[in-house]
Amino acid sequence: MANSLLQFFGVSNTNAWEKWFGELQVSYRTSPSFKQAPEAVSAWLRQGEILSQNIPASSFDDAKFKSVLEEIKALTVKSPETFEPEMKKKCADAGVALVFLGELPKTHLSGATRWLSKDKALIMLSLRHKTNDHFWFSFFHEAGHILLHGKKMLFLDDIKHSNAEAEKEADRFAANMLIPEKEYRSFSENMGRADKTCITQFARKSGIAPGIVVGRLQHDKVIDYSEMNTLKEKFRLVENHNTK
């Protein structure tokens, strides 16, 4: 059993595993999920790392990745069958491996970002929340970490994530990437009573799925969390659990 675990984590002995595990703790010591279930979180991260090895990627290109994000934003109106392979390919072309991997018990994570090398980054998404507003916000949040923050940190994102400035910056990046602040403020402050028609029209004008607009309005308490949820889409992504 011990040898199998060492092989899974790609280390030769327990000392090497403890060093690897300790580095993870230092990288994200503020995450409640990591503190509560460190073994589960580290196993989930390792699964993502193994899957990323099967994703050929170009060397990371900052400008290319920014351009790719604009292209991926347009995919928010598509079905998973269409956007999954497209966004994975686009990310890989910019030097980012994108992995969809369901959460393990006790991990409670929506996503994670880390650098595998100086030329290749990894974004992991669990689809913990099944609606499109959560999924797309999580993706652009992780993308924000890649563009805004250093290559030595591991970012784990969960419901009770830290209020560290890096997390706030990634939140702002995701929100503004999906709906530019000026456009959002103009809409939210002048729309009057929200209805499906006005939200759908604004979403179409912004080139995004209506559910994303609903999620933003709910988060900002412009509308109640019980309102307009029929405009959100629920989907299940195709997950690859092959960790050979």
TAVEN-V390272 format. One record per residue. N is the residue number from 1. SS is DSSP state (A for helix, B for strand, O for the rest). PSI is psi in whole degrees, -180 to 180 (none if undefined). NEAR is the number of other ideal C-beta (glycine too) atoms within 12 Angstrom. Layout:
n={N N}
ss={SS SS}
psi={PSI PSI}
near={NEAR NEAR}
This chain:
n={1 2 3 4 5 6 7 8 9 10 11 12 13 14 15 16 17 18 19 20 21 22 23 24 25 26 27 28 29 30 31 32 33 34 35 36 37 38 39 40 41 42 43 44 45 46 47 48 49 50 51 52 53 54 55 56 57 58 59 60 61 62 63 64 65 66 67 68 69 70 71 72 73 74 75 76 77 78 79 80 81 82 83 84 85 86 87 88 89 90 91 92 93 94 95 96 97 98 99 100 101 102 103 104 105 106 107 108 109 110 111 112 113 114 115 116 117 118 119 120 121 122 123 124 125 126 127 128 129 130 131 132 133 134 135 136 137 138 139 140 141 142 143 144 145 146 147 148 149 150 151 152 153 154 155 156 157 158 159 160 161 162 163 164 165 166 167 168 169 170 171 172 173 174 175 176 177 178 179 180 181 182 183 184 185 186 187 188 189 190 191 192 193 194 195 196 197 198 199 200 201 202 203 204 205 206 207 208 209 210 211 212 213 214 215 216 217 218 219 220 221 222 223 224 225 226 227 228 229 230 231 232 233 234 235 236 237 238 239 240 241 242 243 244}
ss={O A A A A A A A A O O O O A A A A A A A A A A A A A A O O O O A A A A A O A A A A A A A A A A A A A A A O O O O O O O O O A A A A A A A A A A A A A A A A O O A A A A A A A A A A A A A A O O B B B B B O O O O O O O O O O B B B B B B B O O B B B B B B O O O O O B A A A A A A A A A A A A A A A A A O O O O O O B B B O O O O O O O A A A A A A A A A A A A A A O O A A A A A A A A A A O O O O O A A A A A A A A A A A O O O A A A A A A A A A A O O O O O O O O O A A A O O B O O O O O O O O O O}
psi={-47 -43 -36 -40 -42 -40 -41 -43 -2 33 161 -23 173 -32 -41 -39 -44 -36 -46 -45 -40 -37 -36 -42 -42 -40 -36 64 -13 -5 121 -37 -41 -39 -35 -32 64 -39 -42 -42 -44 -35 -41 -44 -40 -39 -43 -40 -43 -45 -34 -23 -21 7 103 129 147 167 142 135 111 -51 -40 -42 -40 -42 -41 -38 -37 -40 -39 -33 -38 -17 -7 -19 -2 169 159 -36 -30 -47 -27 -60 -33 -47 -33 -44 -45 -42 -45 -38 -22 2 20 121 127 121 130 120 119 147 150 159 137 6 -44 44 139 -34 172 153 135 162 126 -29 -180 -15 -2 124 161 128 127 134 135 -14 43 -44 131 4 155 -28 -43 -43 -50 -37 -42 -44 -49 -27 -49 -39 -35 -40 -41 -43 -28 -23 171 171 2 -12 149 130 121 132 122 179 -39 38 159 154 24 153 -35 -39 -40 -41 -42 -37 -47 -40 -49 -46 -46 -28 -42 -44 107 138 -45 -44 -41 -45 -43 -43 -52 -31 -15 5 -14 -143 126 139 168 -36 -48 -37 -43 -41 -42 -41 -43 -42 -35 -10 31 168 141 -34 -30 -40 -43 -46 -40 -43 -38 -45 -39 6 27 -37 163 155 -15 -7 145 18 -16 -16 -12 149 138 135 164 124 156 117 143 109 12 115 27 none}
near={7 13 13 8 20 20 18 23 28 19 21 14 16 15 12 17 25 17 16 27 27 16 20 32 22 16 28 35 19 23 34 22 36 34 22 18 23 26 24 23 36 38 27 40 45 34 34 42 32 27 29 35 21 18 30 15 31 21 18 28 23 20 13 23 35 25 18 36 35 22 22 37 33 22 33 39 23 23 19 27 13 18 31 28 21 23 36 33 23 33 44 30 25 34 34 43 42 43 45 37 36 25 34 25 15 20 35 27 42 40 47 48 46 37 27 29 19 12 18 29 44 40 49 46 40 37 29 28 28 22 29 36 39 34 39 46 41 43 47 44 40 48 41 34 41 43 33 29 27 17 24 17 28 39 43 49 46 32 19 18 29 24 12 20 12 30 30 19 21 37 30 22 29 38 30 26 35 43 38 21 19 12 22 31 18 15 26 26 14 14 23 13 14 27 19 22 16 24 39 24 17 30 36 18 18 28 24 38 38 36 34 42 44 41 38 42 36 27 23 22 11 25 26 14 17 9 21 31 23 16 33 32 28 20 26 19 29 20 21 24 16 14 22 11}
